[in-house]
Amino acid sequence: MVLPQESGVSILERPLAIEIIAFGFKHGVPGGLELLFDVRFLRNPNYEPHLEALTGFDPAVAAHIEADPSTAPFLERLFALLDFLVPRYAQERAGLKIGVGCTGGKHRSVYVARRLCAHLESADNARVRLVTRDIAK
């Protein structure tokens, strides 16, 4: 994911601090985001009684979201977009805040943010931090 400059020096010479914030729209949008992704179009585990009390960290919730036919194509496109954008943000900034929102901030946003963190942690010279702002609400 490192783009060489004409001098042969990596664009990501300094670490890019990436903060991914999973949140619920009903609790307000976090400030200071450079990118925001709304995942309320994915199948909502909150409507399943056996999943309602769980979070996006639980395998049963992950399986429910992954069963949605939109999940895999969405993640593929999201990862490709960020593979393109992250090196370009690194040219201009030391940090990047990405918001991932669903209705309550407990299931879908947490699941997608976790997947996004795992994907971005493989980036050369990037530090990734996950914040699950509304998971306990």
C-alpha positions, 0 to 999 in steps of 0.5 A: 500500500506504499506509493513511492515518490519520485525520490524513491522515498515512501509517502508513509515515512511518518506513521499515520494515526488512524482512529476508527470510531463506531457510533450510533446516529441516534447519539449524534455524529462524532466531530472532526471526522474526515470520512463517514460511512453509514452502515444502516443498510446492513441487516440489523441484529437488534431485531433478533431477540437472541442477538439484541443484548450482544455486540459487534464483537460477538461471533453470532452478531458477525455471522448475522451481519455476514449473512446479509448479501450486501456485506461482502461486496460493501466491505470489498469496495470499502477496503479498496476505497481506503487502500486508495485514500489512506496513502493520499491522506498520509501525504497531507496529514498526520492523522485520519478519523473515520466514522462508522455509524449505525442506528445505536452504535452497538452491532453493525458499526462495531462489526464493520469498524473492527473489520476496517481496523483489521484491514488497515492494520496491515498498512505500512507505517499506520497506527490504527485505534478503534473507539466503540463510542456508544457500545454500552448505551 
